[in-house]
């Protein structure tokens, strides 16, 4: 169904197409300018309905009211002229619609093309701006390089001129001195020649002749000391040419910046290395170089460490197959299609240390604490150590709770513990790369005081058992002349040895097993007690002494050479020693009889060490790490 309307000289058409296109009906609106063809001459004031079917011919339905046409012909539904006009109008409308559709399509295409051109214009403008900056930078670099070459060449010419003038001036001075000498000789010869005094003539003529002869032998150098021409070497503008050639290519990357080592970024055999680069640089890949740093290798040595290389595309890399606790020197370069960047500044990285080695024979303990000593086990120094400890359960298994003591600066650590427990203790070495694997685990019991004997303090005649708790004194004696009497490390007069007691104030207890036929001294002494004195004979030691006599066994309790008058009727075979820092006492007991023997009242100025001495051939055994009996500290 079609509807025509004439409004203000413009024709608005709303067309409804039927099934001629064999598709669903669509509605389109067209605006056509009035005043063209025969249609503009007609005064259409009524509505006329018509329909178009796919299987029907064109059919008109006359309107109820009609007006005469402008041409004077009568309007009628069967008029042939009207039929022709209708067909002409229909054909004209279809042609206009087709042209309009084509025009609209062209407009859309042109708008899209214009938008695309605008995008291209903006991109070109942006790229041109970048290229302009790039060219300006290259221009400035070329000018700077040429100016530098000019300055260098001018300075070289000035220096060459200066050296030539100095050489000529020196030669001129030499010629002047030669002329002065010649003039002086000529004047001297003339004076001799004019002399009227024959005696004076004979006296002066020979020296003058000799001087003239010697001067005549000299061959003066009359050649110029320097060439008058100046060197005119060709200017090396290869770098300028390189810069000019690089205008249209991607510039080579700048030197990367290798980052300092991050904490916990290493293992014993690997390092994680990171670096950064300027964001404007284009890089295809990086090459990381590394080599170990050996302190005993000179910098100019031909036996430099082997240099290794890794090629990666990222700005980080993990280097493997390295030495533990070793220092490595690393640097990196960047590469693209243009070339290779300068190398970064060298950085020092360290792998994780090797596990420390606990010196079990030097570890001591008491009910309140333990002193753990170890060897670093590393050539390079470490930053600190971490001591890890955990209790053992009643069934002997390790507790899941582990306590760590961090930032221990030296190779020993005093740890506060609880009495009557068993602990598993290990040590880790730490540097910037991270912590090492833990050392071998040792077991520490806090049931009593535990220590070993200090072998470096033992008299040369003493032997110590493999377990470190029994001392032997043989029949052979070393002469005093064979001992270093000025060395205060080991005992020289008294055949004695010290024990390594933990330096913790509190209560300590140990026992000593002896036999009746051995003369001995057992007690305590300061660590710096005199090594060429007997135990108990000075103010720095306290001891219980056993002396054999033909009639009886005599026991003395010596300090500063003095002993109270005491008599012991039953010879003790196992002697308990109780040290109480809090009360300032040192007590001795007969363990088998639970009998108190004697107590020293001591004013300890510092920590003391157990001491053991044999005055005749024999042996004694130390028992420690045992729980103190109740009577020992009553």
C-alpha positions, 0 to 999 in steps of 0.5 A: 500500500503506497501513500503520497503526500505533498507538503510545502513543495516536497514529495514524501514517499512512504513505499511498501513493497510487496512480494515482488522481491520475494522477501519480507515487506520493508518501509523506506522514506524518500524526499524528492525535490518538487518542480521537475517533470510533468508532476510538478505541473499537476495540482494533486489535491486528493489521495489515490489508492493502488495496490501491487500484487505479485500475481495481479496486474496493476489495479486502481480504485477510483476515489469518491471525489475528484477534481478536473486535471490542470490540462482540462481532461476529465479524471477517470479510472479508465483514462489511458493518459492517467495510466501512462502517468502512473507508470511514469511516476512509478518508474521515476520513483524506482530510479530515484530510489536506486540512485539515492541508495547508490549515493548513500552507499558512496557517502558511507564509503567516502566517510569510512575512507576519510576516517581511515585517511585521518588515522593514517595522517595521525600515525604519520604525524606521530611517526614523523615527530618521533623521526624528527626527534631521532634525526635531531638527536643524531644531528646533535650527536654528529655535530658534537662528534665533529666538534670533538674531533676538531678540538682534538685535532686543534689540541694535537696541532697546538701540542705539536707546534709547542714541541717543535718550537721547544726543540728549535729553541733548545737548538738555538741556545746550543748554537749560541753557546757554541758561538760564544765559545768560539768568540772567546777562543778567538779573543784569547788567541788574539790577546796571546798573539798581540802580547809583547812579553815573550815569557808570557807568550810562551806561557799562555800559547800552549794552553790556548792552542790545546783549547783551540784543538779540542774545540776544533775536534767538536762536530757541531750539529747543524741539522734542524732538531725537528721537521718543519712540516706538520703531520696531517693525518686523515680524520677518522670519521668512521663513527660519524659514518656509523651514526649517519648509517644508523639513522634509518635503523634501530639503534643498538641497545644501551648497557643493561643495569645488573641489579644487586643480589637479592636476599635468599636468591641463591642455593649452594650451586645456583644464583638467580640474577636480574637486570633491567634495561631502558624501556625504549631499547629493542632487544632480541636476547641477552648474554649473561657472563659470569666467573668465580672470584679467586682472592689469591689470583692477581688481577693481571694473572694469565691464569684467570678463572674460566668465563662462562656465558648464558644466552636468554631472552628474559631480564632474569636468569638462574645460573647453575652448576656453581661452587658453594659459598663462592663469590661470582662476578657477573655482567650482561650485554643486550643484542638486537639486529643493529649490534651488541650493547656495552657490558653492564657494570660487574656485580658480585653475587654469592652462592649459599654457604656449605653447612657448618661442621659442629665440633661435638668434642667442644660442645658443653652443656648444663641443666640450664644451657648449652654451648655449641661450637662449630667450624664454618666449613667455608673459605669465604666468610659468611654473614651470620649463623642460625642455630636450630633446636627442637625437643625430642618427644618421650618416644624419641621422635623429633618435635614438630616445633623448631626454635631458631636463634638467628644472626649469630655472629661467631662460630659458637652460641650459648643457648638457654634450655630447660632442665631434664630435656633432650634437644636436637641441635643443628646449625646453618650458615647464612650469607646474602644468598640465603641459608645453607643446608643444616649441619649434622644434628647433635643431641644435647641432654640437660640432665646434668653438666657435660664437658670434655677435657681440653687436650691443648692444656694437658701436660706432655706426659698425660694421655687422653682416651679416645672418648676424651674422659680418661687420662693416663700417666705413664712411667716415662717423664719428660725432662723440664728442659724439654718443656716450653716453660714460657708457654702458659698453654699447657701444664709443665710442672703439674701433670694436669689437664683442664676441663671445658666447663660451660661458662654459665653461673649456676650449679654444676656436678660431675664425678671422678673415678679413681683407685687407691694406688694413684696420687691425684688432684681434682678440683677447679681452677681459673682458665688463666691459672699458672701452668708451672705451678701445682694445683691448689698451691696458688690462689687461682685453684682449689683441689682435693689431693690424695697422697700415698704414705707407707702407713696410710692414705692422706687427703688434703683440700688445698687452696693457696697452699693451705689445707684444713686438718681433716682425716678420711677413714674410707678411701673414696673410689668415686668422688663427686664434685659439686660447684655452686656459683650462687653460694660460692661453694665447691664441695666433694663427696664420697659417692658410694657412701653419699658422704660429704668430705669437704666444702670450700667457700669461694669468692669466684671472680670469673668462670672456673674450669674443672682440673685433674692431675696425676702425681704418679703413674696411673689413671682416672676417669671423669663421669659427667652429664649425670644428674646431681644427687639431692645431697650435693646441693643441700 
